[in-house]
């Protein structure tokens, strides 16, 4: 097992009145209008001559005797928000990627709350600087970033520092999720992830319970056990609990942890998408990474999480088409496609979560290719049985710039597509509305508990560096779940 530790934890983050001398790359905010920092040594005409207009995400590096000064475009100062600032910080991080000590005044930009600015800038630089090293022998493959200083005036310094500490915790969690999802499946199986969850729990003030195959049989988790049938690796279910003093509510999280998805007997084609099926555990990675940061962020809600972990492999013992599984809540499911396995493992997790009687449940999964077809690679789908909870998810998505789009849970029109002759339901609903029918399937396992489902199959990865995301797994959903948890209020019935 590769040690999927916090890849950004070694970066020294600080706040100062001016850039330290050791900083060899200094980022200076430049808007599309207004004054230009004199430290650049260039006026606006000279910047524009070099193709720099101050538009959001633009950068221009100006060499100095000791390093480089980077003009960082922040766009129109009258419409600037924290998401714009995060993107600008990411652009600076990439422009200064060859330097180990960075400084920037981006968090000192007027018009944005200092605490929000500090968090956004730290997130932007750190996450854009992330690089997965894994099994590479190249000692230069990782991020070179060692120290990052936010330059802020006296009035904003304290709030910027508070935000920076928060941003570092959030970025660290998202990077951890990327590490898990990028790790080759042979080096991170269900047992390995459970072992890491135990370690993370000890470090993060969490109660951790791990359930092996025998215990899962006692729990009657027929979905998870059925998917695991074809694998030589045993399954694991991990329950993590974060309990603050006087919690404001109780949120449950459920993550799909299919460590590698071959499709089972319904074998996937050998193509580029099959190659990244080590990332089919991105939901569980996001949930575990979210739990790791709740204490540091002083989350006020109680959060209980379930990681449903197994491979989905073809073999002589694998789940067959036509088989019927009995799930944790007693419902029977006829298997029409073994590649629709994520909903089977989530069904048991959702059933267990509902038994906790939380105020709300959010599950997250790389569940359907249909959501990628519908919404593309940058937007996750969200569906649910409670609009108040879905609204909280959407609000958090907008606040931290991990976009989601609500699709209808059309139970009245589409539930009959899941009808089975021999069981309560089947696990697929046909060629159309795949994301919706998968969500309708999941809704059968939450009872009356308010519930929202996040399908992140689209944004689980990027094929090249893009904003805060580095090539490979994105850790999408981690920052979103952290925001939901930290701002959670029991939804209206």
Secondary structure, 3 states (H helix, E strand, C coil): CCCCCCCCCCCEEEEECCCCCCCCEEEEEEECCCCCCHHHCCCHHHHHHCCCCCCCCCEEEEECCCCEEEEEEEECCCCCCHHHHHHHHHHHHHHCCCCCEEEECHHHCCCCCHHHHHHHHHHHHHHHHCCCCCCCCCCCCCCCCCEEEEECCHHHHHHHHHHHHHHHHHHHHHHHHHHHHHCCHHHCCHHHHHHHHHHHHHHHCCEEEEECHHHHHHCCCHHHHHHHCCCCCCCEEEEEEECCCCCCCEEEEEEEEEEEECCCCCCCCCCHHHHCHHHHHHHHHHHHHHHHHCCCCCCCCEEEEEEEEEEECCCCCCCCCCCEEECCCCCEEECCCCCCCHHHHHHHHHHHHHHCCCCEEEEEECCCHHHHHHHCCCCEEEEECCHHHHHHHHHHHHHHCCCEEECCCCHHHHHHHHCCCCCCEECCCCCCCHHHHHHHHHHCCCCCCCEEEEECCCCCEECCCECCECCEECCCCHHHHHHHHHCCCCCCC
